[in-house]
Amino acid sequence: MSTIDGPGRWLRAAREEADVSLTRMAQLTSFSKSYLGMVETGQWPCSPDIVLA
């Protein structure tokens, strides 16, 4: 699996479909913009906490 496949790719697509920027998503959740970006690109594993946020 490449780094752009998997749950992070799905999360990014859902965020973009909702027209929410990465900055705004970080403001709405307890996660930093850099952390969310790493999850979306597959550089960091996706946890249930991220999906539920």
Backbone as JSON, one array per atom type, in Angstrom:
{
  "sequence": "MSTIDGPGRWLRAAREEADVSLTRMAQLTSFSKSYLGMVETGQWPCSPDIVLA",
  "N": [[0.85, -1.19, 0.0], [0.6, 2.17, -0.88], [1.67, 5.4, 0.38], [-0.44, 7.15, -0.01], [-2.74, 5.73, -0.01], [-5.48, 4.15, 1.78], [-6.92, 4.82, 5.08], [-6.3, 7.53, 5.61], [-6.41, 8.76, 3.12], [-9.14, 8.52, 2.6], [-10.13, 10.08, 4.71], [-9.14, 12.63, 4.01], [-10.51, 13.04, 1.58], [-13.17, 13.1, 2.51], [-13.05, 15.36, 4.17], [-12.43, 17.36, 2.3], [-14.68, 17.14, 0.65], [-16.59, 18.11, 2.38], [-15.87, 20.69, 2.31], [-13.98, 21.77, 4.1], [-11.14, 23.25, 5.38], [-7.76, 22.17, 6.07], [-6.63, 23.63, 8.13], [-8.93, 24.62, 9.4], [-10.1, 22.21, 10.19], [-8.25, 21.38, 12.09], [-8.7, 23.34, 13.99], [-11.27, 22.65, 14.76], [-10.97, 20.24, 15.97], [-9.01, 18.38, 18.39], [-6.53, 18.09, 17.35], [-3.37, 18.82, 15.82], [-2.65, 20.81, 12.9], [-0.42, 19.91, 11.44], [-0.19, 17.25, 12.31], [-2.68, 16.17, 11.46], [-2.32, 16.48, 8.71], [-0.16, 14.72, 8.27], [-1.41, 12.29, 8.87], [-3.35, 12.22, 6.85], [-1.74, 11.96, 4.59], [-0.6, 9.55, 4.97], [1.73, 9.35, 6.4], [1.67, 9.03, 9.06], [0.12, 6.76, 11.27], [-3.41, 6.13, 11.16], [-5.66, 6.63, 13.73], [-8.45, 5.43, 15.74], [-9.39, 7.66, 17.16], [-8.89, 9.83, 15.47], [-10.6, 9.31, 13.31], [-13.09, 9.49, 14.57], [-13.12, 12.16, 15.29]],
  "CA": [[0.0, 0.0, 0.0], [1.37, 3.4, -0.93], [1.35, 6.32, 1.48], [-1.67, 7.91, -0.24], [-3.88, 4.83, 0.1], [-5.89, 3.85, 3.14], [-7.87, 5.69, 5.79], [-5.94, 8.94, 5.47], [-6.94, 9.22, 1.83], [-10.58, 8.64, 2.78], [-10.37, 11.24, 5.58], [-8.91, 13.85, 3.23], [-11.61, 13.18, 0.63], [-14.35, 13.5, 3.26], [-12.85, 16.74, 4.61], [-12.55, 18.23, 1.13], [-16.09, 17.1, 0.22], [-17.31, 18.98, 3.31], [-15.31, 22.03, 2.1], [-13.32, 22.19, 5.33], [-9.69, 23.3, 5.21], [-6.98, 21.47, 7.08], [-6.52, 24.56, 9.25], [-10.22, 24.64, 10.11], [-10.27, 20.9, 10.84], [-7.41, 21.4, 13.29], [-9.4, 24.18, 14.97], [-12.48, 21.97, 15.21], [-10.59, 19.02, 16.7], [-7.89, 18.59, 19.32], [-5.32, 17.65, 16.65], [-2.68, 19.9, 15.12], [-2.69, 20.8, 11.44], [0.66, 19.05, 10.93], [-0.55, 15.86, 12.61], [-3.75, 15.79, 10.54], [-1.71, 16.37, 7.39], [0.62, 13.48, 8.22], [-2.37, 11.18, 8.81], [-3.97, 12.23, 5.52], [-0.78, 11.53, 3.57], [-0.11, 8.22, 5.3], [3.02, 9.42, 7.09], [1.4, 8.68, 10.45], [-1.04, 5.87, 11.26], [-4.72, 6.66, 11.5], [-6.23, 5.99, 14.93], [-9.91, 5.64, 15.87], [-9.64, 9.03, 17.64], [-8.9, 10.71, 14.31], [-11.82, 9.05, 12.55], [-14.23, 9.98, 15.34], [-13.07, 13.62, 15.39]],
  "C": [[0.89, 1.24, 0.0], [0.9, 4.34, 0.18], [0.06, 7.1, 1.24], [-2.91, 7.03, -0.22], [-4.3, 4.71, 1.56], [-6.78, 4.9, 3.75], [-7.56, 7.18, 5.66], [-6.48, 9.55, 4.19], [-8.44, 9.45, 1.93], [-10.91, 9.88, 3.64], [-10.19, 12.55, 4.83], [-10.08, 14.08, 2.26], [-12.88, 13.65, 1.34], [-14.24, 14.96, 3.72], [-13.02, 17.71, 3.44], [-13.98, 18.27, 0.61], [-16.95, 18.01, 1.1], [-16.84, 20.44, 3.2], [-14.73, 22.61, 3.39], [-11.81, 22.15, 5.1], [-9.0, 22.52, 6.32], [-6.82, 22.34, 8.33], [-7.8, 24.57, 10.07], [-10.47, 23.32, 10.83], [-9.44, 20.84, 12.12], [-8.07, 22.24, 14.38], [-10.61, 23.47, 15.56], [-12.19, 20.73, 16.04], [-9.45, 19.36, 17.66], [-6.56, 18.21, 18.68], [-4.7, 18.81, 15.89], [-2.8, 19.72, 13.61], [-1.62, 19.87, 10.88], [0.36, 17.58, 11.17], [-1.62, 15.37, 11.65], [-3.21, 15.6, 9.12], [-0.9, 15.09, 7.24], [-0.29, 12.26, 8.16], [-2.97, 11.09, 7.41], [-3.03, 11.72, 4.44], [-0.17, 10.17, 3.87], [1.24, 8.19, 5.98], [2.89, 9.07, 8.56], [0.16, 7.8, 10.45], [-2.32, 6.57, 11.72], [-5.27, 5.9, 12.69], [-7.75, 6.21, 14.95], [-10.25, 7.06, 16.34], [-9.73, 10.01, 16.47], [-10.21, 10.54, 13.53], [-13.04, 9.62, 13.26], [-14.27, 11.5, 15.45], [-13.75, 14.22, 14.19]]
}
